[in-house]
Amino acid sequence: MLAALQTIENPALHLAVHMSMILSLREGEILGLQPSDLDFDAADGRGTISVSKTMQRANKDALEKLDPNQVYHTFPDRREGSKSSLILKKPKTKKSNRVLYMTKPLKEELLAWLEKLKQDEQNAPEKYSNCGQLFRLPDGLPIAPELLTKWYRLWRAEHPEFEQIVFHGLRHSSATYQLLQSDGDFKSVQGNTGHATAAVLMDTYAHTQDKPRLELTEKIEANFYSQDLTPAAPQPW
């Protein structure tokens, strides 16, 4: 996973993939983040990320039927006559609202990214339109899910040496990795991934426990059957 990450040159894509790999974030959750969701001093300086919003593109007909209380913001259309809108909304379940801890490398990358955003605005303030999101284009407009997916697909096509998984697959790989690292602590991992319940996580990733169970069986086989099971000769009185 780290080897793949190191080949990504697009800074926005690099940060998004890094966050998905380490934090098991969904694509919409990543793009839904705002700078105010980052607290670099929390957790004794480790830093935290508050997840409470998701970005998605919604058909305008479907958007009209959506509860207005679920939508925080509808971004202006970039194309006249567009049949869909980019929206910032509440996540699907309450468990999706969570606070995650930063790793040191991720914290450093986030700080560098915020500096880049400032520099982008300073370079062309008259053309800059700050959308308020953490993930922005050089002109300040939001990075839409379909653009992030396009970037990821282009990178993936350039690197066939790595497993060809979709962007959402990074979240699955991350959850699997966390379960293995935690020795199957489903409750703790659920707190990171935002699954509705630990049971849902368990149903989805129970197969991750197959490897350690197989290794245990192999150890039992190696030790149990190596014993000398030949009946001992009767001992004289």
C-alpha positions in Angstrom: 0.0 0.0 0.0 2.8 2.4 0.9 4.7 1.6 -2.3 1.6 2.5 -4.3 1.1 5.8 -2.4 4.6 6.9 -3.1 4.1 6.8 -6.9 1.2 9.3 -6.8 2.4 12.8 -8.0 -0.9 14.6 -8.0 -0.9 16.2 -4.5 -4.7 16.2 -4.1 -5.0 12.6 -5.1 -2.1 11.7 -2.9 -3.7 13.2 0.1 -7.1 11.6 -0.6 -5.6 8.2 -1.1 -3.5 8.6 2.0 -6.6 9.4 4.0 -8.6 6.5 2.6 -5.7 4.1 3.3 -5.1 5.2 6.9 -8.5 6.3 8.1 -10.8 4.1 6.0 -12.7 7.1 4.8 -15.2 7.0 2.0 -14.6 9.2 -1.1 -17.6 11.5 -0.2 -16.4 11.8 3.4 -12.9 12.9 2.2 -14.3 15.5 -0.2 -16.8 16.6 2.5 -14.1 17.7 4.9 -13.5 21.4 5.7 -10.4 23.0 7.3 -12.4 23.5 10.5 -12.7 19.7 10.8 -9.0 19.5 11.5 -7.7 20.0 15.0 -3.9 19.7 15.0 -3.6 20.2 18.8 -6.1 17.7 19.9 -5.2 14.3 21.5 -2.0 15.8 23.1 -0.8 17.2 19.8 -1.5 14.1 17.7 -4.3 15.8 15.8 -7.8 14.7 15.0 -10.2 14.9 12.0 -14.0 15.2 12.6 -16.1 13.5 10.0 -19.7 14.8 9.9 -20.4 15.5 6.3 -20.3 13.9 2.9 -20.1 15.3 -0.6 -22.0 13.7 -3.5 -23.5 14.6 -6.9 -27.3 14.3 -6.9 -29.8 14.3 -9.7 -31.8 17.5 -9.4 -35.1 15.6 -9.5 -33.9 13.4 -6.6 -32.6 16.5 -4.8 -36.0 18.1 -4.7 -37.4 15.0 -2.9 -34.5 15.0 -0.4 -35.2 16.4 3.1 -33.8 19.9 3.2 -32.5 19.3 6.7 -30.2 16.7 5.3 -28.4 19.1 3.0 -25.9 21.6 4.3 -25.0 23.3 1.0 -25.6 23.0 -2.7 -22.7 24.2 -4.8 -23.3 26.5 -7.8 -23.5 24.6 -11.1 -20.4 25.0 -13.2 -22.3 24.1 -16.4 -25.5 25.7 -17.6 -28.3 23.2 -17.9 -26.7 20.6 -15.7 -29.2 17.9 -14.5 -27.3 17.3 -11.3 -25.8 19.3 -8.5 -22.9 18.9 -6.2 -24.1 18.9 -2.6 -22.7 18.7 0.9 -25.0 16.7 3.2 -25.3 14.7 6.4 -23.9 11.2 6.3 -26.2 8.2 5.9 -25.9 6.9 9.5 -25.1 8.4 12.9 -22.1 6.1 13.2 -20.6 7.8 10.2 -20.1 10.8 12.5 -16.8 10.2 14.1 -13.5 11.6 15.2 -10.3 10.1 13.8 -6.7 10.4 14.9 -4.0 11.6 12.5 -0.8 9.7 11.9 2.4 11.9 12.0 3.0 11.6 8.2 -0.7 12.4 7.5 -0.6 15.4 9.8 2.5 16.8 8.0 0.8 16.3 4.6 -2.4 18.1 5.8 -0.4 21.0 7.1 1.5 21.2 3.8 -1.8 21.0 1.9 -3.3 23.9 3.8 -0.2 26.0 3.0 -0.8 25.1 -0.7 -4.4 26.4 -0.5 -3.1 29.7 0.9 -0.6 30.0 -1.8 -3.1 29.2 -4.5 -5.3 32.1 -3.3 -2.4 34.5 -3.0 -1.3 33.6 -6.6 -4.5 34.8 -8.2 -6.9 36.4 -5.6 -9.1 38.0 -8.2 -9.8 34.6 -9.8 -10.0 32.6 -6.6 -13.4 31.4 -5.4 -13.0 29.8 -2.0 -15.7 27.0 -1.7 -14.8 26.4 1.9 -13.8 22.7 1.4 -10.5 21.2 2.3 -10.2 19.6 -1.2 -10.1 22.4 -3.7 -8.9 23.1 -7.2 -6.2 25.8 -7.7 -9.1 28.3 -8.4 -10.8 27.5 -5.1 -13.7 25.5 -6.5 -14.5 22.1 -4.9 -13.0 18.8 -6.2 -16.0 16.8 -7.3 -16.2 13.0 -6.7 -16.1 12.3 -10.4 -12.9 14.3 -10.9 -11.2 12.5 -8.0 -12.3 9.2 -9.5 -10.9 10.2 -12.9 -7.5 11.1 -11.4 -7.4 7.8 -9.6 -8.3 5.8 -12.7 -5.6 7.6 -14.7 -3.0 6.8 -12.0 -4.1 3.2 -11.8 -3.8 2.8 -15.5 -0.2 4.1 -15.3 0.7 1.6 -12.6 -0.6 -1.9 -13.5 2.0 -3.3 -11.1 -0.3 -2.6 -8.3 -3.6 -4.3 -7.5 -6.3 -2.8 -9.7 -9.0 -1.8 -7.2 -11.5 1.0 -7.4 -11.2 4.0 -5.0 -13.8 2.6 -2.6 -11.7 -0.6 -2.4 -9.0 1.4 -0.6 -11.4 1.7 2.3 -11.9 -2.1 2.3 -8.2 -2.7 2.2 -7.7 -0.2 5.1 -10.4 -1.9 7.2 -8.9 -5.3 6.5 -5.4 -4.0 7.5 -6.7 -2.5 10.7 -8.4 -5.7 11.7 -5.2 -7.7 11.2 -3.2 -5.1 13.1 -5.6 -5.0 16.0 -5.9 -8.8 16.2 -9.6 -8.7 15.3 -10.7 -5.8 17.5 -13.9 -5.2 15.6 -15.2 -2.6 18.0 -12.2 -0.3 17.7 -12.0 -0.7 14.0 -15.7 0.1 13.7 -15.0 3.4 15.5 -12.6 4.2 12.7 -14.5 3.0 9.7 -18.0 4.3 10.7 -19.9 1.1 10.0 -23.3 1.1 11.5 -22.5 -1.6 14.0 -19.6 -3.9 14.8 -21.8 -6.8 13.5 -22.0 -5.2 10.1 -18.2 -4.9 10.1 -17.8 -8.4 11.3 -20.1 -9.8 8.6 -18.2 -7.9 5.9 -14.6 -8.6 7.1 -14.9 -11.9 9.0 -12.8 -13.5 6.2 -9.8 -11.4 7.4 -9.6 -13.8 10.4 -9.0 -16.8 8.1 -5.3 -16.2 7.8 -4.5 -16.2 11.6 -6.8 -19.2 12.1 -5.1 -21.1 9.3 -1.7 -20.3 10.8 -3.0 -21.6 14.2 -4.2 -24.8 12.6 -0.8 -25.2 11.0 1.0 -24.8 14.3 -1.3 -27.3 15.9 -0.6 -29.7 13.1 3.1 -29.3 13.4 3.2 -29.7 17.1 0.5 -32.2 17.9 1.5 -34.7 15.2 5.2 -34.4 16.0 4.6 -36.2 19.3 5.6 -39.8 19.6 2.3 -41.5 19.8 3.7 -45.1 19.9 2.2 -46.9 22.9 4.9 -47.3 25.6 5.9 -50.9 26.4 4.4 -52.2 29.7 6.7 -51.6 32.6 7.5 -54.5 35.0 6.2 -54.3 38.5 
